[in-house]
Each structure stands twice: as structure tokens, then as C-alpha cells.
Amino acid sequence: MFAVPLFLVTLPTAAPLTACGLIAGAVSMWLYQRVSPQDRLNQLVAELEESRQAMQAYEGDFDGMLELSKQNMWLSLKRVGYALGPSLIAGVPVIAAFAWLGSTAWATGEAMPFGPDWVRSWITLFIVATTISALAIKWAFKIR
């Protein structure tokens, strides 16, 4: 069993869970930004936008639209390919924090004093804090 740091024990239950979620989300997005090819992803986003605009402006036959659709699909799959590996690597801090929290004292207790059972769980609070933190950093630093 992992030892819980003393400063986390002295705070109310929701505070350390929220802090762990915020930190895990921030570390995850930082790691993703460091290992992902951001320049290439930005280039692909621009190419995808051009492809979408070409599809919207196209007024020719079906075969021409099919070619534009194939190009768009290929660019989308390339984007997924460039982001998949870094996304899996970036998930490690969240999984580690989740595993650590699951082995601590509040794993069976309620973190929130209100709402239905699934809201009271520490898991909900952790996931919400992690998601908010990750999305805020993604937006603030324009991470693709």
C-alpha cells in the first residue's frame, strides 16, 4: 500500500482528489505537447481545412467528390496516426495517479457529500478535475 503524504491527509477529502486530478491533467498535457509532432499536426490541420473548403466549394460530378473525400479521409487518418502514440504516452500520468488514488484510504469512501452515488465517488471528482485541467492547458497553449 502506498503512503499518503501528510498534507493530503489534513485537507478535506475533495481537496487532495481535486489537486491530484488537476496535476495529473496538467502533466499529461505537458507530456503530450513534448512528445507529439506539433508542427506536423498544425500543418495537417491546415491541409484538412483546405480539403474541407474544397469539398464545400466543389460542384462537379460524384467521382470528383469521391477523390476529395478520399483525400480528406487520408489526411484525417494521418492526423490520428501522428497523435495516437503521444496520446498513449500522455495517459501514463493519469493512469498512475488513478492507480495510486485507488489504493488509498478514500478509495471506498465518498468524496462529495451530495448527489447520487456515482457523483459522490472519488472517481468522478478525479476525472472531472483531470479533464478540466487537460482541456484548459490544451486551449491555453494551443496544443493540437
Helices and strands as residue ranges (DSSP letters): H 6-10, H 14-35, H 38-57, H 62-102, G 105-107, H 117-120, H 122-140
